[in-house]
């Protein structure tokens, strides 16, 4: 599990990233909150519910923007997030805007 702390150095975080959030993250407006937060940051990507009860988010942009985006999600949804797993996306992907799938 990788937690986002705004005071840490994230040189190893290389967008785009895939984040899997677990906890009480479905049925609570999590995806809509992510989309609203994305509008305040120069990021692109997608967010969707997965069948196992987790939420999958892809985020792309410059490193600082992606970090700020994830920090804000963690701040707003801290009561719902139990765990998050952040991994770099190795495949070539292109996102247009930020969308709920």
VOTI-411306 format. One record per residue (C-alpha): x, y, z; residue in one letter. Coordinates in steps of 0.2 Angstrom, whole numbers, plus 5000, padded with zeros to 4 digits. Layout:
% VOTI-411306
XYZA...
***
This chain:
% VOTI-411306
500050005000X500650174996X499950325005X500050494999X500750625011X500950795004X502550825014X503450675006X504550664991X503750574977X505250564964X504750384961X502950424957X503050434938X501350464930X500250394923X499750294938X498450164942X497650184960X496550044967X495550114982X494749994995X493650025009X491950105008X492250174991X490650124982X488950204984X489650354993X489950474979X491850424977X491950434958X490950594957X492050674971X493650614961X492950694945X492550864954X494250864962X495050824944X494250994938X495451084950X497051004944X497850984927X497550794926X496750674915X496150494918X494750384922X493850314938X492750164939X491950044951X492649864950X491649714953X492649674969X492049824978X493549934975X493750084964X495050094950X495750264946X497050314932X497850484933X499050574921X499850744921X501450814928X502050734943X501650874955X499850894948X499550704950X500150714968X499150864972X497550774965X497850614975X498250714991X496550804989X495650644986X496350565001X495950725011X494150725006X493750545006X494950495021X493450425031X493050305016X494750245011X495550095020X496950065008X497650124991X498850034980X499750154968X500650074953X501450154938X500650124921X501950044909X500850044894X500650194882X498950264887X498150434882X496750504892X495650654886X494950744901X494450654917X492950534915X491950424926X491750254917X
***
